[in-house]
């Protein structure tokens, strides 16, 4: 297991933002991860760091990165995957086995752990549609438990993992047989949509900034509120989709939070709708960041 002290976390985040974390752990086996979780007290567990905004002031705790846990197995129409398996990889591998149900993961930069955590979805598919069971670490009892789909409390961009008691170790999915050509066509459409509308990681970003309100689109509301024209010295809103913030090169976490509040306020002023962030803020906050986070997250800023 790789262990790093005072690690510059911006080197791992898709935003390329973040200060030093006290200690970084990268286990390579489930047994290493579970043993680590039994011994650590203060920690946050992450995958590809694609949906997070780390404070430029760092984090005085432990960060556990799961990307070393990348084993998966295809058994007929069932697929077993550890929490650190990259979403595009598993999507591609199951498609080669003529299995449909994970096509939407092809364009996502995260891991299976994050996908289950937030019930990731796109283009009419989501994790809740195909997950059979989850192997979890219970932080209260320090034991490994199994939960069925019906116990995972899935809803839009939500699962029981949000409550913080459980951490995903691995998951099992039930997929359906489809012709490879049909699967590939859907994956190509998904990728084309993403490349056309959403920024690539060549433009550092953390994915969608806000969750979609019920029966509406955060991108549509932000567009109508004029957010595509929002730009500051170090950050800007993506001109092809208003629900993305780009790090222009030297952005800090405060820069991003200020832009998020500007976007949030524009929609609230026009529609009286309060958008909820999809990006999770982690780390030590300045007084200004505390104020901005209180507006956006209502004080709830960490996993």
C-alpha positions as CSV (number, residue, x, y, z in Angstrom):
1,X,0.0,0.0,0.0
2,X,1.3,3.4,-1.0
3,X,1.4,6.0,1.8
4,X,2.3,9.7,1.2
5,X,2.7,12.5,3.8
6,X,1.7,16.1,3.1
7,X,0.5,15.2,-0.4
8,X,-0.4,17.9,-2.8
9,X,-3.9,16.7,-3.6
10,X,-4.4,18.9,-6.7
11,X,-2.2,16.4,-8.5
12,X,-5.0,13.9,-8.3
13,X,-8.1,16.0,-8.7
14,X,-9.8,16.6,-12.0
15,X,-10.1,20.3,-11.0
16,X,-6.3,20.6,-10.5
17,X,-7.2,22.5,-7.3
18,X,-6.3,21.6,-3.7
19,X,-3.6,22.0,-1.0
20,X,-1.7,19.5,1.0
21,X,-3.5,16.6,2.8
22,X,-2.0,15.3,6.0
23,X,-1.7,11.7,4.8
24,X,-2.7,9.9,1.6
25,X,-3.3,6.1,1.4
26,X,-3.7,4.1,-1.8
27,X,-4.5,0.4,-0.9
28,X,-4.3,-2.2,-3.6
29,X,-6.3,-5.0,-2.0
30,X,-9.8,-5.0,-0.3
31,X,-8.1,-6.6,2.8
32,X,-5.7,-3.6,2.9
33,X,-8.6,-1.2,2.7
34,X,-10.7,-2.8,5.3
35,X,-7.8,-3.1,7.7
36,X,-7.0,0.6,7.1
37,X,-10.6,1.6,7.8
38,X,-10.5,-0.3,11.1
39,X,-7.5,1.6,12.3
40,X,-8.0,5.2,11.0
41,X,-10.3,7.6,12.8
42,X,-10.5,10.8,10.7
43,X,-10.6,10.0,7.0
44,X,-12.3,10.6,3.7
45,X,-12.4,7.9,1.0
46,X,-12.4,8.9,-2.6
47,X,-12.0,7.4,-6.1
48,X,-10.9,9.5,-9.1
49,X,-11.4,12.8,-7.3
50,X,-13.7,13.9,-10.2
51,X,-16.7,15.2,-8.3
52,X,-14.9,17.1,-5.5
53,X,-13.5,20.6,-4.8
54,X,-10.6,20.4,-2.4
55,X,-9.7,23.4,-0.4
56,X,-6.6,25.2,-1.5
57,X,-5.8,25.4,2.2
58,X,-5.5,21.6,2.4
59,X,-7.0,19.0,4.7
60,X,-5.8,18.1,8.2
61,X,-6.8,14.5,7.9
62,X,-6.4,11.3,6.0
63,X,-7.4,10.7,2.4
64,X,-7.9,7.1,1.2
65,X,-7.8,6.7,-2.6
66,X,-9.5,3.5,-4.0
67,X,-8.1,3.5,-7.6
68,X,-5.7,0.7,-6.7
69,X,-8.7,-1.6,-6.2
70,X,-9.4,-2.4,-9.8
71,X,-10.3,-6.1,-10.0
72,X,-13.4,-7.1,-11.8
73,X,-14.9,-10.3,-13.2
74,X,-17.7,-11.1,-15.7
75,X,-19.7,-14.2,-14.9
76,X,-22.4,-14.7,-17.5
77,X,-24.7,-11.7,-17.3
78,X,-23.4,-10.8,-13.8
79,X,-20.4,-8.5,-13.2
80,X,-18.4,-8.2,-10.0
81,X,-16.3,-5.0,-9.6
82,X,-14.2,-3.6,-6.8
83,X,-14.8,0.0,-5.8
84,X,-11.8,1.5,-7.6
85,X,-12.6,0.2,-11.1
86,X,-12.7,3.1,-13.5
87,X,-16.2,3.7,-15.0
88,X,-15.1,3.8,-18.7
89,X,-13.0,0.6,-18.4
90,X,-15.9,-1.5,-17.0
91,X,-18.3,0.0,-19.5
92,X,-16.0,-1.0,-22.4
93,X,-15.2,-4.5,-21.0
94,X,-18.8,-5.5,-20.5
95,X,-19.7,-4.2,-23.9
96,X,-17.1,-6.5,-25.4
97,X,-19.0,-9.4,-23.7
98,X,-22.3,-8.2,-25.3
99,X,-23.7,-7.0,-22.0
100,X,-25.9,-3.9,-21.8
101,X,-26.7,-1.7,-18.9
102,X,-23.5,0.2,-18.2
103,X,-23.1,2.1,-21.5
104,X,-23.7,5.4,-19.7
105,X,-20.4,5.0,-17.7
106,X,-18.3,5.2,-20.8
107,X,-18.0,9.0,-20.6
108,X,-17.8,9.4,-16.8
109,X,-14.3,10.0,-15.3
110,X,-15.1,8.4,-11.9
111,X,-15.0,4.9,-10.3
112,X,-17.6,2.3,-9.4
113,X,-17.4,3.4,-5.8
114,X,-18.4,7.0,-6.7
115,X,-21.0,5.7,-9.2
116,X,-22.8,3.7,-6.6
117,X,-22.4,6.4,-3.9
118,X,-24.2,8.9,-6.0
119,X,-26.4,6.5,-8.1
120,X,-24.7,7.9,-11.2
121,X,-26.8,8.0,-14.4
122,X,-27.0,9.5,-17.8
123,X,-29.0,9.0,-21.0
124,X,-31.8,7.1,-19.4
125,X,-29.7,4.6,-17.5
126,X,-28.4,4.6,-13.8
127,X,-26.6,2.4,-11.4
128,X,-29.9,1.5,-9.5
129,X,-31.2,-0.1,-12.6
130,X,-28.5,-2.8,-12.7
131,X,-27.0,-3.2,-9.2
132,X,-27.9,-6.5,-7.5
133,X,-25.9,-6.2,-4.3
134,X,-23.2,-4.2,-2.6
135,X,-20.4,-5.3,-0.3
136,X,-19.9,-2.6,2.3
137,X,-17.7,-1.6,5.2
138,X,-19.8,-0.6,8.3
139,X,-17.9,2.2,10.0
140,X,-19.9,1.7,13.2
141,X,-19.3,-2.0,13.7
142,X,-16.1,-2.2,11.7
143,X,-17.5,-5.2,9.9
144,X,-18.2,-6.1,6.3
145,X,-21.9,-6.4,5.4
146,X,-23.9,-7.0,2.2
147,X,-26.9,-5.0,1.1
148,X,-29.4,-5.8,-1.7
149,X,-30.5,-3.2,-4.2
150,X,-33.8,-2.7,-2.3
151,X,-31.8,-1.8,0.8
152,X,-29.6,0.9,-0.9
153,X,-32.2,3.7,-0.7
154,X,-31.5,4.7,-4.3
155,X,-33.0,7.9,-5.6
156,X,-31.8,10.7,-8.0
157,X,-28.1,11.2,-7.4
158,X,-28.4,9.5,-4.0
159,X,-27.9,6.2,-2.1
160,X,-27.7,5.1,1.5
161,X,-24.0,5.7,1.3
162,X,-24.6,9.5,1.6
163,X,-25.4,9.0,5.3
164,X,-21.7,8.2,5.9
165,X,-22.1,4.9,7.9
166,X,-21.2,2.6,5.0
167,X,-18.3,2.5,2.4
168,X,-18.6,0.5,-0.8
169,X,-16.0,-2.2,-1.2
170,X,-17.4,-3.9,-4.2
171,X,-20.6,-4.4,-6.2
172,X,-22.4,-6.9,-8.3
173,X,-24.5,-6.0,-11.3
174,X,-27.0,-7.9,-13.4
175,X,-26.8,-6.9,-17.1
176,X,-28.7,-8.0,-20.2
177,X,-27.4,-9.6,-23.4
178,X,-27.6,-7.3,-26.4
179,X,-25.9,-7.4,-29.9
180,X,-22.5,-5.7,-29.7
181,X,-23.5,-3.4,-32.5
182,X,-26.4,-2.1,-30.5
183,X,-24.3,-1.5,-27.4
184,X,-21.6,0.2,-29.4
185,X,-24.1,2.5,-31.1
186,X,-25.4,3.7,-27.7
187,X,-21.9,4.2,-26.3
188,X,-20.9,6.2,-29.3
189,X,-23.9,8.4,-28.9
190,X,-23.1,8.9,-25.3
191,X,-19.5,9.9,-26.1
192,X,-20.5,12.2,-28.9
193,X,-23.0,14.0,-26.7
194,X,-20.3,14.4,-23.9
195,X,-17.7,15.6,-26.3
196,X,-20.1,18.0,-28.0
197,X,-21.7,19.5,-24.9
198,X,-19.4,18.9,-21.9
199,X,-15.8,20.0,-21.4
200,X,-13.0,17.4,-21.5
201,X,-10.5,17.2,-18.6
202,X,-8.1,19.1,-20.8
203,X,-10.2,22.0,-19.4
204,X,-10.0,21.1,-15.6
205,X,-13.4,20.7,-14.1
206,X,-15.3,18.5,-11.7
207,X,-18.3,17.6,-13.8
208,X,-21.8,19.0,-13.2
209,X,-21.7,21.7,-10.6
210,X,-25.4,21.5,-9.5
211,X,-27.9,18.7,-9.3
212,X,-31.0,18.9,-11.6
213,X,-34.1,20.1,-9.7
214,X,-37.1,17.8,-9.9
215,X,-38.6,17.8,-13.4
216,X,-36.1,20.4,-14.7
217,X,-32.5,20.8,-15.7
218,X,-29.8,22.8,-13.8
219,X,-28.1,23.5,-17.1
220,X,-31.3,24.9,-18.7
221,X,-32.0,27.1,-15.7
222,X,-28.4,28.4,-15.6
223,X,-28.4,29.1,-19.3
224,X,-31.6,31.1,-19.1
225,X,-30.2,33.0,-16.1
226,X,-27.2,34.0,-18.3
227,X,-24.6,31.9,-16.6
228,X,-22.7,31.0,-19.8
229,X,-21.4,34.6,-19.9
230,X,-20.0,34.4,-16.3
231,X,-16.2,34.7,-16.1
232,X,-13.7,35.7,-13.5
233,X,-9.9,36.0,-13.6
234,X,-9.3,32.3,-12.9
235,X,-12.5,30.5,-13.6
236,X,-15.3,30.6,-16.1
237,X,-18.6,28.9,-16.9
238,X,-18.3,26.5,-19.9
239,X,-19.8,28.2,-23.0
240,X,-21.4,25.1,-24.3
241,X,-23.1,24.0,-21.1
242,X,-23.9,26.3,-18.2
243,X,-23.6,23.7,-15.5
244,X,-19.8,23.4,-15.7
245,X,-17.0,25.6,-14.2
246,X,-13.6,25.6,-15.8
247,X,-10.3,26.2,-14.0
248,X,-8.5,28.6,-16.4
249,X,-5.2,27.6,-14.9
250,X,-4.6,29.1,-11.5
251,X,-7.9,28.9,-9.8
252,X,-8.3,28.4,-6.0
253,X,-11.1,26.7,-4.2
254,X,-12.4,30.2,-3.2
255,X,-12.5,31.2,-6.9
256,X,-14.8,28.2,-7.7
257,X,-17.0,28.7,-4.7
258,X,-17.5,32.4,-5.6
259,X,-18.5,31.4,-9.1
260,X,-20.9,28.7,-7.7
261,X,-22.6,31.3,-5.5
262,X,-22.9,33.7,-8.5
263,X,-24.6,30.9,-10.5
264,X,-26.8,29.8,-7.6
265,X,-27.9,33.4,-7.0
266,X,-28.7,34.0,-10.7
267,X,-31.1,31.1,-10.8
268,X,-32.6,31.9,-7.4
269,X,-33.2,35.5,-8.5
270,X,-34.9,34.5,-11.7
271,X,-36.8,31.4,-10.7
272,X,-36.8,31.3,-6.9
273,X,-35.2,27.9,-7.3
274,X,-32.3,27.0,-5.0
275,X,-29.9,24.7,-6.8
276,X,-28.1,22.1,-4.8
277,X,-24.4,21.4,-5.5
278,X,-23.4,18.1,-7.0
279,X,-19.7,18.9,-6.3
280,X,-18.6,18.1,-2.7
281,X,-16.3,20.5,-0.9
282,X,-13.5,19.0,1.2
283,X,-10.9,20.6,3.4
284,X,-9.9,23.6,5.6
285,X,-12.0,26.7,4.9
286,X,-11.1,30.3,5.1
287,X,-13.6,32.7,6.7
288,X,-14.7,33.7,3.2
289,X,-15.1,30.0,2.1
290,X,-17.1,29.3,5.3
291,X,-19.5,32.0,4.2
292,X,-19.8,30.8,0.6
293,X,-20.2,27.1,1.7
294,X,-23.0,28.2,4.1
295,X,-24.9,29.6,1.2
296,X,-24.4,26.7,-1.1
297,X,-24.4,23.7,1.2
298,X,-26.2,25.0,4.2
299,X,-23.1,24.0,6.2
300,X,-22.9,20.4,5.0
301,X,-19.7,20.3,3.0
302,X,-18.1,16.9,3.5
303,X,-18.8,13.2,2.7
